[in-house]
Amino acid sequence: MQYILGCTPRFPLDIVFALDTARVGATHSKTILQFIVNVSSNINMASGDVTVATVSNGCAGESFTGEPGTNPASVKADLASYETPRFDHLMRSMRIKAVDGRRETKHVGVIFITDRLSPVEYDKARREMMRARYQKTAIFGVGIGDLVDETQIRALTALGGYYMHAFNYKSLPELSAQLLYHMCMFGVDK
């Protein structure tokens, strides 16, 4: 872990990290959760003016068990019925959690993205971004890896949110200082 300076936001701030665990997987989810812990540990929350929360979408909320197939068509039909959690639901959870409760605070959502969104996912995520903008919630995007469409994620940032990119999970800690700086400076323009 690299050393980063602490931060005391000038105004009350509610921060929600959103992690797409269904796409990231268990091993990389732990890496991102450790990143969130490292960033959070450098934010002064002693006065109670800053809150930090994390939401994830899990893996459809249940285990997937395919039934024994008696032919290739039945196996294909069974596997085709599996649906991954929807990305827009993750953004909605992040947005709702960020504005939950305290009206006098600024709201920030940080979303981690590892691959390109389908046109349908992107359209629904844009609608969630617009709702976040209406509710005065800034969205920051953290792209990881070479499958991320930077243009999509930049379009999903809102209200002064920033896009940051890590080339892989090992380089993610290098974004700690940058993310911390942008989140702490977010409340300055109140």
HUJO-V983784 format. One record per backbone hydrogen bond with DSSP energy under -1.0 kcal/mol. NH is the residue of the N-H (numbers start at 1). CO is the residue of the C=O. If there is no record, write none. Layout:
nh=[NH & NH]
co=[CO & CO]
This chain:
nh=[7 & 13 & 14 & 15 & 16 & 17 & 18 & 19 & 21 & 24 & 25 & 29 & 30 & 31 & 32 & 33 & 34 & 35 & 36 & 37 & 38 & 39 & 40 & 41 & 42 & 43 & 44 & 48 & 51 & 53 & 55 & 57 & 62 & 75 & 76 & 77 & 78 & 79 & 80 & 82 & 90 & 91 & 92 & 93 & 94 & 95 & 96 & 97 & 98 & 99 & 102 & 106 & 108 & 109 & 110 & 111 & 112 & 113 & 122 & 123 & 124 & 125 & 126 & 127 & 128 & 129 & 130 & 131 & 132 & 133 & 134 & 135 & 136 & 137 & 138 & 139 & 140 & 141 & 142 & 143 & 144 & 145 & 153 & 154 & 155 & 158 & 161 & 164 & 166 & 174 & 175 & 176 & 179 & 180 & 181 & 182 & 183 & 184 & 185 & 188 & 190]
co=[42 & 49 & 106 & 51 & 108 & 53 & 110 & 55 & 19 & 20 & 21 & 25 & 26 & 27 & 28 & 29 & 30 & 31 & 32 & 33 & 34 & 35 & 36 & 37 & 39 & 40 & 7 & 45 & 13 & 15 & 17 & 19 & 59 & 71 & 72 & 73 & 74 & 75 & 76 & 79 & 86 & 87 & 88 & 89 & 90 & 91 & 92 & 93 & 94 & 95 & 100 & 12 & 14 & 138 & 16 & 140 & 18 & 142 & 118 & 119 & 120 & 121 & 122 & 123 & 124 & 125 & 126 & 127 & 128 & 129 & 130 & 131 & 133 & 132 & 107 & 158 & 109 & 162 & 111 & 164 & 113 & 166 & 149 & 150 & 151 & 139 & 158 & 141 & 143 & 171 & 172 & 173 & 175 & 176 & 177 & 178 & 179 & 180 & 181 & 185 & 187]
